[in-house]
């Protein structure tokens, strides 16, 4: 039912189409020209006999007009249908009227073939035109998307929080956003006429050239990198910059720079490091004071108490055996407390560190831990031994002390190794154990959040002397802590 309604609607639209009636009119004209005697009752068999044409070849060619028009307007189906109609119209003359049927049949077949070829060519033209229109629409859509993307990029570029500028291989600035103008202190119009050398010092210009060379040669480099820019007012801006090479047809054309001003953060870090340094210094001074008091006061008083107990026991003849035993226990307990005070005093601030240096202090530390906790700790020295600055020796000792304390408290290790390597321009301290290890966080800054405050403290201590601390650890494979300090 729906198919019938669809066909009826389609037929109705076709009948109302002006081109349909033009096709019918062309067919009517050609039919009259093809059969003039039968329709117009003329004496001559052809209306073109006055020019010498009597075989109706021209009339047959004229059938290509409605066939071509139908194929051009309505498509190949209508064209082929019109061709079939033309064949039906021409066949009566071929077999019933023509004086030369073979020639008429050949001409009719030729017209049919030509009509078919013309319709195929028209169909190919139509499809090619559709493809062209589709391609044109795709190009227009791509152009619109490109314009939108360019506008979005332009808005993103201009409104970006980070400073962005683009310069050619010679450093001439070709594009910059408002954040770049704010960072450098130059108006945007002035900035676009400048060269990057205008806000780089000799030292920072050398770094910029190094970055340029690595990018052009496709060498690996760490991004972002720290760079100092000179503002228009002469002040310095510390920036973290990411530089990307711009190429065209595989050839370098310029560089895009994205910079974030970290001046305030750097100053805060420097202030924090300054405070940490003074806090650490105050802490060490307080440790030294407590260690001296323990050694000079508490330990001496315990020594006196122990000697008095010993003297009292040896001279008191009136004491009963249980009393003597009790006093001897007190003296032994006092001696144990004295040993603990001495060890506690050494932990706070070993005098051997100040008197003899780092290596004897480390040997004393390792032997003490071996004696009290049963962990076998080996020590090693590589390279020519030399004394280090007092603050460097103190920091390295504290890191080793904290690391070995973690070994006996948390690692369940049975062995540990402490190695100090002296080189021409640096010293390397290495502490390794065979304990159970642990999973390292992705960033050192995550150590406090995971409860590993001792490791975080070691990291901060290493930074105070410009050192670098690395931690390597795997479950059931132990832990290795390495500190490298320039000297």
Helices and strands as residue ranges (DSSP letters): H 2-15, H 18-34, H 36-40, G 49-51, H 57-74, H 76-92, I 93-97, H 101-159, E 163-168, E 173-176, H 178-184, H 188-191, G 196-199, H 202-216, E 225-230, E 236-248, E 251-261, H 263-293, I 294-298, H 299-315, H 321-348, H 351-356, H 358-373, E 376-382, H 390-406, I 407-411, E 415-422, E 426-433, G 444-446, G 448-450, H 453-464, E 468-473, E 479-486
